[in-house]
Amino acid sequence: MMFYFPSIGEYANIIDAHGLKTDYAVLFDRPTPQKTADGLIDWIRMFSKTPFEGLSEEMKEDIFNECRARLEGKLFHS
């Protein structure tokens, strides 16, 4: 499974190809506030399961913790 986030132009073409008309489209940030320190890990577990299938729990935890460590300074805001 791969995430796919089309540009506004790509998405407008998809919509138009299915008989709808795009008059206006805009991109905006939509940060998802997390309630706990494990919010990022919880998000990964909820929305990105396929890449971790077949891995041991220990390996998954190592990957999740590495993600948190790398993204803390970029995604975490107090």
N, C-alpha and C positions, 0 to 999 in steps of 0.2 A: 504494500500500500504506500502510495506517495501522496503527499499533500499537493494540491493544485490550487494556486491562487491566480486566476487570470487578471491581466491588466484591465483597466476600464474599457479600452478599445476591444480587447478580445471578448470580454463579457457582453458588451453591447452587440457584437456580431452574433454571439450565441443566441441572445434574446431575439434579435431581429430575424435570425434564421428560423425561429419557431413562431413567427407571425406576430410578435409584439413589437412595439416601437419604443426606442430609447430616446427620451427627450432630455434627460438630465441624469448624470451619474457623478459621484464624488467619492474619493477615498478619505477615510478618517481613521485616526488611531482609536483603538478600542481596548485599552488595557484591562486585564481581568484581575482585580484585586484578590489577593490570596489571604486567607484568614489565619494560616499557620506557617511556620517556618518550612514545612514540607509541602507547601502549596504547589510549587513547581513539580515536584515529584508526583504528587497526587494528580496533577494535570496530565503529565506524561502517561501515567498508568491508565487514566481514563480514555485518552484520545489517541494513543499510539501503542497499541498492543502488539500488532503483527511483527514489528522488527525484533521483539523480545521473545517470541515464541521459541521454545526449545532451549533457552538459556537457563542456567541454574539461578536460583534466587540470589545467591551470593554475587554472581556476575551481574545480574540486573541491578542490585543495590550499588555495586561499584560504578556502573554506568550512570545511574541516577545521581549519585553523589558527585561524580565528575561533572555532569551537566550543571548541577546546582553551583558547584565551585566556579565553573567557567562563566556562568551567566549572572552570578550575583551582582557584579558591578555594572552590568548592562541593563538588567531587567528589574532589579529590586530597587524600589524607591521608598524612602521613609517619609 
